[in-house]
């Protein structure tokens, strides 16, 4: 079993929360030893910036600079551990890294607001290795509107600049990520791109009634257009794994609830739909965290196997479904070397 995890916030934790450690030795849920233990083939590392942390400074301008620093930081880590981990910018490059026994590191941006209305920045980010962008976090930005418990706000979608961003991402070969998006933004993204779309770290609203999760209609439509969703391990997005009549605020992160969300994804979206997007290092556990780090992913594998999911389907969940999206959106071309401009 080879794991591809579509979302972690380990760069943010190392640089801003812990302010110490590295990819080899840290207090995070993701590290090189943990990834090796999990059989990780590729890890998507988010360059996450929170606007509230920069409101009193330069706002999204400082967020953009911070994202650039995160890109440079990961590049430095790759140079420090070149035999263990390597940058990947395409499906082909990931396969090349795997053949050399290396974990592939994909760079992503979590908070498209860092573009701040300047399309040229998207090209710069692509040139520096960004291959997936979460269009917004939890704030309205130049691209569109985020998830909300307010029905009127939840119906708002992409802005004109956001439509242009989605179209440019398609041209560049970048995966558009609708996790954190409003329902209106979600539907607009599917309307304005022909490429498969990812919800890199989102669960099922039918099982946990949270606006960060996907409705059954969303799951079906995302699947019909070739997209995927990555299971998020945050307890507030998992609930109990049973249908909820009310909003689930906080709670445990249990393997049985994770398995229930995956099974629901399969029922609603089919075998090509579910993936993994742990959100490791992006949330504080507010209860039991039964899979505290990536090295213990086998617990979920076993729970799904016991629930009757065949090994071929498990392989798709663990990475095969994301690989299909990579092949279509990111392509086969290999860019030699790990240098980040």
C-alpha positions in Angstrom: 0.0 0.0 0.0 1.4 3.3 -1.1 -0.1 6.4 0.5 -0.7 9.8 -1.1 -1.9 12.4 1.4 -3.5 15.4 -0.3 -3.1 17.8 2.6 -1.0 18.5 5.6 0.0 21.8 7.4 3.3 20.6 8.6 5.3 23.5 7.1 3.0 25.9 9.0 3.5 24.0 12.2 7.3 23.7 11.9 7.7 27.4 10.9 5.0 29.2 12.9 3.8 27.0 15.7 6.7 24.9 16.9 9.3 27.2 15.4 11.8 24.4 15.5 12.4 20.9 14.2 12.7 19.7 10.7 11.2 17.0 8.4 13.4 14.4 9.9 12.9 15.1 13.6 9.9 17.1 14.9 6.8 17.0 17.1 4.5 16.9 14.2 2.2 14.2 12.7 4.2 14.2 9.5 8.0 13.5 9.3 10.2 11.5 7.0 10.4 8.5 9.4 6.6 8.5 9.9 6.1 8.8 6.1 8.5 5.9 5.5 6.6 3.8 8.1 3.4 4.6 6.3 4.7 3.7 2.9 4.1 7.2 1.7 4.6 7.7 -2.0 3.7 11.4 -2.0 2.8 14.1 0.5 1.1 17.3 -0.4 2.6 20.1 1.8 0.4 23.2 2.1 1.7 26.7 2.2 -1.0 27.9 4.6 -1.5 31.5 5.6 -4.2 32.9 7.9 -5.2 36.4 7.0 -6.0 37.2 10.7 -2.3 36.7 11.5 -1.4 39.5 9.0 -4.3 42.0 9.3 -2.3 44.4 11.4 0.6 44.2 9.0 0.4 43.9 5.2 -2.7 41.7 5.0 -2.7 39.4 1.9 0.6 41.1 0.7 2.4 39.6 3.8 0.5 36.4 3.3 2.0 36.1 -0.2 5.5 36.8 1.1 4.9 34.2 3.9 3.8 31.6 1.3 7.0 32.3 -0.7 9.1 31.7 2.5 7.3 28.3 3.0 8.2 27.3 -0.5 11.8 28.2 0.1 11.7 26.3 3.4 10.6 23.1 1.9 13.2 23.5 -0.8 15.8 23.7 1.9 14.5 20.6 3.6 14.7 18.6 0.4 18.3 19.7 -0.1 19.1 18.6 3.5 17.6 15.1 3.0 18.0 14.5 -0.8 18.2 10.7 -0.4 14.9 10.6 1.4 12.5 13.1 -0.2 12.3 14.9 -3.5 10.2 17.7 -5.1 7.5 16.5 -7.6 5.7 18.7 -10.1 4.0 16.1 -12.2 2.8 12.5 -12.1 5.9 11.5 -14.1 8.2 13.1 -11.6 6.5 11.3 -8.8 7.0 8.0 -10.6 10.7 8.8 -11.1 11.1 9.6 -7.4 9.4 6.4 -6.5 11.7 4.5 -8.7 14.6 6.0 -6.8 13.1 5.1 -3.4 12.2 8.7 -2.5 9.1 10.2 -1.1 7.6 12.9 -3.4 6.8 16.3 -1.9 4.1 18.3 -3.8 3.7 22.0 -3.0 0.3 23.5 -2.5 -1.2 26.8 -1.5 -4.0 27.0 1.1 -5.6 30.4 0.7 -5.8 31.7 -2.8 -6.3 35.2 -1.4 -2.5 35.6 -1.6 -2.9 36.4 -5.3 -4.6 39.6 -4.1 -6.0 40.3 -7.5 -2.7 39.8 -9.4 -2.9 37.0 -11.9 0.8 37.1 -12.5 1.3 35.7 -9.0 -0.3 32.5 -10.1 2.3 32.0 -12.7 5.1 32.7 -10.2 3.7 30.2 -7.8 3.4 27.6 -10.6 7.0 28.3 -11.6 8.1 27.7 -8.0 6.4 24.3 -7.9 2.8 24.9 -6.6 0.6 22.3 -8.2 -2.6 22.6 -6.2 -4.3 25.7 -4.8 -7.1 25.7 -2.2 -9.0 28.7 -3.6 -9.9 30.2 -0.2 -9.6 29.5 3.5 -12.3 30.8 5.8 -12.4 34.3 4.6 -13.9 36.0 1.5 -11.0 36.8 -0.9 -10.4 38.1 -4.4 -11.3 34.7 -5.8 -14.7 34.1 -4.1 -16.5 33.1 -1.0 -15.8 30.5 1.8 -18.0 28.0 3.6 -20.4 29.5 6.1 -23.3 28.6 8.4 -25.2 31.6 6.9 -27.3 30.3 4.0 -27.1 33.5 2.1 -23.3 33.7 2.3 -23.0 30.0 1.5 -24.8 30.6 -1.8 -22.2 33.2 -3.0 -19.7 31.9 -5.5 -16.7 32.9 -7.6 -15.9 36.5 -8.4 -15.0 37.5 -11.9 -11.3 37.4 -11.0 -11.9 34.0 -9.5 -13.4 32.7 -12.7 -10.2 33.8 -14.5 -8.0 32.2 -11.9 -9.8 28.8 -12.3 -9.4 29.0 -16.1 -5.7 30.0 -15.8 -5.1 27.1 -13.4 -6.5 24.8 -16.1 -4.1 26.2 -18.6 -1.1 25.9 -16.3 -1.9 22.4 -15.1 -2.8 23.1 -11.5 -5.4 21.3 -9.5 -8.3 23.5 -8.2 -9.2 22.6 -4.7 -12.7 23.4 -3.3 -12.1 22.5 0.3 -13.2 25.5 2.4 -15.3 26.9 -0.5 -18.9 28.0 -0.2 -21.5 25.8 -1.9 -21.8 28.6 -4.5 -18.1 28.6 -5.1 -18.0 24.9 -5.4 -20.6 24.8 -8.2 -19.0 27.7 -10.0 -15.6 25.9 -10.1 -17.2 22.9 -11.6 -18.9 25.2 -14.1 -15.8 27.0 -15.3 -13.2 24.2 -15.5 -13.0 21.1 -17.6 -10.3 19.5 -15.4 -11.0 17.2 -12.5 -11.4 19.1 -9.3 -10.3 18.1 -5.8 -11.8 18.6 -2.4 -8.4 17.9 -0.8 -9.5 17.6 2.8 -13.3 17.4 3.1 -15.8 14.9 4.4 -19.5 14.1 4.0 -22.2 16.5 5.2 -24.8 13.7 5.4 -22.7 12.2 8.3 -21.5 15.4 9.9 -23.6 18.5 9.2 -20.7 21.0 8.9 -20.4 23.5 6.1 -16.9 22.4 5.4 -18.2 19.0 4.3 -19.7 17.9 1.0 -23.3 17.2 0.3 -24.3 14.0 -1.5 -25.1 16.1 -4.6 -21.7 17.6 -4.5 -20.0 14.2 -4.1 -21.9 12.8 -7.1 -21.1 15.8 -9.3 -17.5 15.9 -8.3 -17.2 12.2 -9.0 -19.0 12.5 -12.4 -16.4 15.1 -13.5 -13.5 12.9 -12.4 -12.8 14.7 -9.1 -11.8 13.3 -5.7 -12.2 14.2 -2.1 -9.6 13.5 0.6 -10.8 12.2 4.0 -10.1 14.8 6.7 -9.1 13.5 10.1 -10.4 16.5 12.1 -13.0 15.4 14.6 -15.3 18.4 14.0 -15.6 17.3 10.4 -16.1 13.6 11.2 -18.7 13.6 14.0 -19.7 10.1 15.0 -19.8 8.7 11.5 -23.6 8.5 11.7 -26.1 10.9 10.2 -26.4 14.0 12.2 -29.6 16.1 12.6 -27.7 19.1 14.2 -24.3 20.7 13.7 -21.4 18.7 15.2 -19.1 21.2 16.8 -16.1 19.5 18.2 -15.2 15.9 19.1 -13.1 12.8 18.8 -11.3 11.6 15.7 -12.1 7.9 15.6 -11.3 5.3 13.0 -14.8 4.0 12.8 -16.1 7.5 11.9 -13.3 7.8 9.3 -14.3 4.5 7.8 -18.0 5.5 7.7 -17.2 8.7 5.7 -15.1 6.7 3.2 -17.9 4.1 2.8 -20.4 6.9 2.2 -18.1 8.5 -0.4 -18.0 5.1 -2.2 -21.8 4.8 -2.1 -22.4 8.3 -3.4 -19.4 8.8 -5.7 -18.2 5.4 -6.6 -14.9 3.6 -6.3 -12.9 6.3 -8.2 -13.9 9.1 -5.7 -12.4 8.7 -2.2 -8.9 9.7 -1.3 -6.9 10.7 1.8 -6.3 14.3 2.9 -5.5 14.0 6.6 -5.1 17.7 7.5 -2.4 16.6 9.9 -0.7 19.4 11.8 -3.5 21.8 10.8 -5.8 21.2 13.8 -5.5 20.7 17.5 -7.1 17.5 18.7 -10.1 18.3 20.9 -10.6 14.7 22.0 -9.4 11.3 21.1 -7.2 11.1 18.0 -7.0 7.5 17.2 -4.5 8.0 14.3 -2.2 10.6 15.8 0.4 10.6 13.0 0.9 9.2 9.5 2.9 6.2 10.6 -0.3 4.7 12.1 -2.4 4.9 8.9 -2.7 1.1 8.8 -5.4 1.4 11.5 -7.7 2.9 8.9 -6.7 0.4 6.3 -7.6 -2.5 8.7 -10.9 -0.9 9.6 -11.9 -0.5 6.0 -10.8 -4.1 5.2 -12.9 -5.4 8.1 -15.8 -3.4 6.7 -15.5 -5.4 3.5 -13.6 -3.0 1.3 -11.4 -5.1 -1.1 -7.7 -4.5 -1.4 -8.0 -3.2 -4.9 -10.4 -0.5 -3.7 -8.1 0.3 -0.7 -5.2 0.9 -3.1 -7.4 3.4 -5.0 -8.3 5.2 -1.7 -4.7 5.2 -0.6 -3.4 6.8 -3.8 -4.7 5.4 -7.0 -7.6 7.8 -7.3 -5.4 10.9 -6.8 -2.9 9.4 -9.3 -5.6 9.4 -11.9 -6.2 13.2 -11.3 -2.4 13.8 -11.4 -2.0 12.1 -14.7 -4.8 14.2 -16.3 -4.0 17.6 -14.7 -0.3 17.6 -13.9 0.9 15.3 -16.7 4.0 13.2 -17.3 6.7 15.8 -17.9 9.7 15.6 -15.6 11.5 18.8 -14.6 15.0 17.8 -13.7 16.3 18.6 -10.2 15.0 19.9 -6.9 16.0 23.5 -7.3 13.1 25.9 -6.6 13.5 29.2 -8.4 
